Amino acid sequence: MVEILSKWKTYVPKGDYLTQQGGTFLFDSQGTLLYQWRDRAILGLAANMSYPLSFLTKK
């Protein structure tokens, strides 16, 4: 994290592309979107969304 924050302008030269937290976007030199991945959130991978730590009580 220190590496990224200390060189923020190197990794993110144009802040207007930062509209989604937890995502990856790859653009070519013309600004055309080549790839995108959007995080479904921390709990998006839980089997039981209303009780995300339920796997801890299974025997």
N, C-alpha and C positions, 0 to 999 in steps of 0.2 A: 504494500500500500504506500509506503514512503517513497518507493521508486516512482510510482505513478503520480503521486501528488507533487513531488519535487520537479517532475518534468511534464507537467500537465499540458502545456502548450505544444510539446512535441507529440504527445499521444492524441491530443484533441485540438488541432489547429483552428477548427471552426466550431464553436459551441452551439451553433444553431442545429446541429444534428443530434443533440442530446435531449430528445423529447421523451424517451422511454428509459426508465430505470430497469436494470437487469436485462439488457438486450445486447445483441451484437449486430452491427450493421457494417457492411463492406461496400464501399463506393469506388468506382474507377476514377481516373483523373478528370473526367468530364462531369462527375457528380451523379452518374447513373448508379442506381442501387443494384449491386451484384448478388448480395446475400443478406438475409436477415434472420435473426432468431430472437424471439421474445420470450423472456422468462415467464412461466405461469405462476410465479410467486413461490415463496418458501414452502407453503403448505400444498401447492399444486400437485405434488407427488405423493401425498399421503393417501393411503387406501381408504381411510375414514376421515373425511374433511372436518367433521364435527368433533372428532376426538383423534387428532393426528398422532398422538403417542400411544395409541391402543396396541401397537405391536409390542410394547414393553410388558404388557400384562398377559399376553398369550403364552400358553404353556404347551 
